[in-house]
Amino acid sequence: MGIFYFPLNIIYHLIGVETDQYLYVVCVALLLIFYLIYNNKLQFRGFYTKGSKKLPHKVTWTIAFVASFLLLTPIIVKLLG
């Protein structure tokens, strides 16, 4: 997770957003993204794929929207505050 958090942290610092306050928000967003990637792609590449199902489209889009909103939350708070 640190591998993916580091580039986001650099982007936030370039924008001027301090991510120390929003560490948990960004980590939850990354966990949601990893959950989507695993449930829709990675679980079908293993040696045991019996019983594997993709998430429904509505659930996938809802989780993607929430993760995107959580990633944008520090920027929105910076602009409003």
C-alpha angles and dihedrals in degrees: 000000000000090000090061096037094055097064090044090051091052091050091049091050091050088054090047100250119139107221097192090091094045100044094117094047092053092044092052089050091051091048090052091050091049090049091054093047092048096046096044103036120003101052090062094057098062129092093255111055100146111129094012115146132182120235116260115263094247092053092046093051092044093052091045091051093049092048091049091048091050091050090051095045096089090051093048092049090049092052094046096041 
